[in-house]
């Protein structure tokens, strides 16, 4: 499959020609499945400064490569190489230091994302850039996956149903990937942390994951006791 390439000041965007070429060449999409690559780049560039500033970063070390997959099977092979297995809900990642994601149309072909809106898709890309930025500070996510998703969901503007924090710190640290409501719990915890904790404290957790692992039980206990989600 041929590829198209669109480059900006901070991004290198690579997409398959099946959908990508028409997106890159149009000012506006001509169908529900079309989102111009140029529009995606503009939106991501507009959010970069805010996110970099949150992590105390002045600029990127290098341009971020965004790889858009036009084949679910090809993306599944990519995920399996790094994660070991693929699930239907997986549509984007930063496993290799790049932003990898399924095209909007392919996302909507999966059962987990068949009702995805364009604005939801754009937030997925911003979500992945939050991960890229956090990796630049400290890429140790062991036992902290919940925290990475807490920041990414909230800083990207995604919304999940806030949920009761009924899990344990042990589950958060060691069984997060198997928790059916993991993202909702992360979103709820992240909303609490951003509202209650000083920014410097959160940044310390980003820089020092070992401190976060030590404090996870306390964070969970405090959030569960002080914060009542609107459910």
ZAMARGU-4260 file (C-alpha; in steps of 0.2 Angstrom, whole numbers, plus 5000, padded with zeros to 4 digits):
<rodrens>
0) 5000/5000/5000 | 5006/5017/4996 | 5009/5030/5009 | 5007/5049/5010 | 5017/5060/5021
5) 5012/5077/5028 | 5025/5087/5038 | 5023/5102/5050 | 5035/5111/5062 | 5032/5097/5075
10) 5024/5083/5066 | 5027/5070/5053 | 5011/5062/5048 | 5011/5046/5038 | 4995/5038/5032
15) 4989/5025/5019 | 4983/5031/5002 | 4966/5022/5003 | 4959/5035/5014 | 4973/5046/5019
20) 4977/5054/5002 | 4960/5061/5000 | 4960/5068/5017 | 4977/5077/5015 | 4971/5084/4998
25) 4954/5091/5004 | 4951/5106/5014 | 4935/5097/5022 | 4930/5079/5022 | 4917/5074/5009
30) 4909/5060/5019 | 4906/5055/5037 | 4922/5045/5037 | 4934/5059/5031 | 4945/5069/5042
35) 4958/5079/5033 | 4976/5075/5039 | 4980/5093/5038 | 4965/5097/5051 | 4972/5083/5062
40) 4989/5091/5062 | 4982/5109/5066 | 4972/5102/5081 | 4987/5093/5088 | 4999/5107/5085
45) 4986/5119/5094 | 4986/5107/5109 | 5005/5104/5110 | 5010/5120/5120 | 4998/5117/5133
50) 5002/5099/5136 | 5021/5102/5135 | 5019/5116/5148 | 5010/5104/5160 | 5025/5092/5160
55) 5037/5106/5162 | 5044/5104/5144 | 5049/5119/5133 | 5049/5109/5117 | 5050/5092/5109
60) 5067/5084/5107 | 5062/5079/5089 | 5047/5079/5078 | 5033/5067/5083 | 5029/5054/5070
65) 5010/5050/5068 | 5007/5033/5059 | 4989/5030/5053 | 4984/5012/5049 | 4971/5009/5036
70) 4970/4991/5040 | 4964/4983/5057 | 4974/4968/5053 | 4990/4978/5050 | 4987/4987/5066
75) 4984/4971/5076 | 5001/4964/5070 | 5009/4980/5076 | 5000/4979/5093 | 5004/4961/5096
80) 5022/4964/5092 | 5023/4975/5107 | 5009/4970/5119 | 5008/4952/5115 | 4989/4952/5111
85) 4976/4963/5103 | 4959/4968/5109 | 4945/4976/5099 | 4945/4992/5109 | 4963/4995/5105
90) 4964/5009/5092 | 4980/5019/5097 | 4996/5018/5106 | 5014/5025/5108 | 5023/5008/5111
95) 5037/5012/5099 | 5038/5031/5103 | 5027/5036/5089 | 5009/5039/5089 | 5001/5024/5080
100) 4982/5024/5077 | 4969/5017/5066 | 4961/5028/5054 | 4944/5035/5059 | 4934/5024/5047
105) 4943/5009/5053 | 4940/5014/5071 | 4921/5014/5067 | 4922/4997/5059 | 4926/4990/5076
110) 4912/4985/5088 | 4920/4995/5102 | 4920/5011/5092 | 4907/5010/5079 | 4898/5025/5086
115) 4914/5036/5087 | 4912/5054/5083 | 4925/5065/5074 | 4928/5075/5089 | 4931/5059/5099
120) 4944/5053/5086 | 4953/5070/5087 | 4954/5068/5106 | 4962/5051/5104 | 4977/5058/5095
125) 4979/5072/5108 | 4977/5058/5122 | 4992/5049/5114 | 5002/5065/5113 | 5000/5067/5132
130) 5008/5049/5133 | 5022/5055/5121 | 5025/5070/5132 | 5026/5060/5148 | 5038/5048/5140
135) 5050/5063/5138 | 5050/5066/5156 | 5051/5047/5163 | 5045/5033/5153 | 5043/5021/5167
140) 5025/5016/5168 | 5027/5000/5178 | 5013/4999/5190 | 5008/5016/5185 | 4997/5013/5169
145) 4982/5020/5179 | 4991/5036/5182 | 4996/5038/5163 | 4978/5036/5158 | 4972/5047/5172
150) 4982/5061/5164 | 4979/5057/5146 | 4960/5056/5147 | 4959/5072/5157 | 4972/5083/5148
155) 4965/5077/5131 | 4948/5083/5135 | 4940/5066/5134 | 4925/5062/5146 | 4921/5046/5154
160) 4907/5042/5166 | 4914/5046/5183 | 4914/5030/5194 | 4915/5024/5212 | 4933/5020/5216
165) 4930/5003/5223 | 4946/4995/5217 | 4962/4992/5228 | 4979/5000/5225 | 4985/4982/5222
170) 4973/4980/5208 | 4977/4997/5201 | 4996/4993/5201 | 4996/4975/5195 | 4979/4971/5186
175) 4975/4988/5178 | 4974/4981/5160 | 4961/4968/5165 | 4950/4980/5174 | 4934/4982/5163
180) 4931/5000/5170 | 4950/5005/5171 | 4948/5020/5160 | 4933/5027/5170 | 4943/5024/5186
185) 4958/5033/5179 | 4948/5047/5173 | 4939/5049/5190 | 4956/5048/5199 | 4964/5060/5187
190) 4950/5073/5189 | 4952/5072/5208 | 4971/5073/5207 | 4970/5088/5196 | 4957/5097/5207
195) 4965/5093/5224 | 4984/5091/5222 | 4996/5104/5218 | 5003/5104/5200 | 5021/5101/5207
200) 5015/5086/5217 | 5008/5078/5201 | 5024/5083/5191 | 5034/5074/5205 | 5024/5058/5202
205) 5028/5060/5183 | 5046/5062/5187 | 5047/5049/5201 | 5036/5034/5197 | 5043/5025/5213
210) 5035/5038/5224 | 5019/5036/5215 | 5019/5018/5217 | 5022/5020/5236 | 5008/5033/5237
215) 4995/5024/5226 | 4985/5017/5241 | 4984/5034/5250 | 4979/5043/5234 | 4965/5030/5231
220) 4959/5031/5249 | 4959/5050/5249 | 4950/5051/5233 | 4937/5038/5237 | 4934/5047/5254
225) 4934/5065/5248 | 4927/5065/5231 | 4909/5059/5226 | 4908/5057/5207 | 4892/5063/5199
230) 4885/5047/5193
</rodrens>
